[in-house]
């Protein structure tokens, strides 16, 4: 399977979606990393082990950005 093949696949989230996730790790820049159907979501201010409801604010080819809903 070619690495670029994921680029055109449908994404499991879109901007504005609200999803519940569990943060699996923390990236080098400090953002929490969660996954929805294997698709990575970066969440600013999240810590490993957090169970959060997040709103998707941006979707790129290989990852999404989410913000914690208060």
C-alpha positions as CSV (number, residue, x, y, z in Angstrom):
1,X,0.0,0.0,0.0
2,X,1.4,3.4,-1.0
3,X,1.7,5.9,1.8
4,X,-0.1,8.6,-0.3
5,X,-3.1,6.3,-0.7
6,X,-4.6,7.5,2.6
7,X,-4.6,11.1,1.2
8,X,-7.8,10.7,-0.8
9,X,-9.7,8.3,1.5
10,X,-12.8,9.7,3.3
11,X,-12.0,11.1,6.7
12,X,-14.0,9.8,9.7
13,X,-14.4,13.4,11.0
14,X,-15.2,16.8,9.4
15,X,-15.0,20.4,10.7
16,X,-17.7,21.0,13.3
17,X,-18.1,17.4,14.4
18,X,-18.2,16.7,18.1
19,X,-16.6,13.5,19.1
20,X,-15.7,11.7,22.3
21,X,-12.1,10.5,22.4
22,X,-9.5,9.1,24.8
23,X,-6.0,10.8,24.6
24,X,-3.5,8.0,23.9
25,X,-0.3,10.0,24.0
26,X,1.2,13.5,23.9
27,X,3.0,14.8,20.9
28,X,6.5,16.5,21.1
29,X,4.9,19.9,21.0
30,X,2.6,19.0,23.9
31,X,-0.7,18.4,22.1
32,X,-2.8,15.4,23.1
33,X,-3.1,12.6,20.4
34,X,-6.3,10.7,20.1
35,X,-7.7,8.6,17.3
36,X,-11.1,8.2,15.7
37,X,-11.3,5.1,13.5
38,X,-7.5,5.2,13.3
39,X,-7.4,8.8,12.1
40,X,-5.2,11.0,14.3
41,X,-6.7,14.0,16.1
42,X,-4.4,16.5,17.9
43,X,-5.9,18.3,20.9
44,X,-4.2,21.3,22.5
45,X,-4.0,21.2,26.3
46,X,-5.0,17.5,26.5
47,X,-3.1,15.0,28.6
48,X,-2.6,11.3,28.1
49,X,-5.5,9.3,29.6
50,X,-8.0,12.2,29.3
51,X,-11.5,11.2,28.1
52,X,-12.8,14.3,26.3
53,X,-15.5,15.6,24.1
54,X,-13.8,17.7,21.3
55,X,-15.0,19.8,18.4
56,X,-13.1,19.3,15.2
57,X,-11.7,22.7,14.0
58,X,-9.6,21.6,11.1
59,X,-9.1,18.5,8.9
60,X,-5.9,17.9,7.0
61,X,-5.0,14.9,4.7
62,X,-3.5,12.8,7.5
63,X,-4.8,14.3,10.8
64,X,-7.4,16.6,12.4
65,X,-7.2,19.3,15.0
66,X,-9.8,19.4,17.8
67,X,-10.5,21.7,20.7
68,X,-11.8,20.6,24.1
69,X,-15.4,21.5,24.6
70,X,-16.1,23.0,28.0
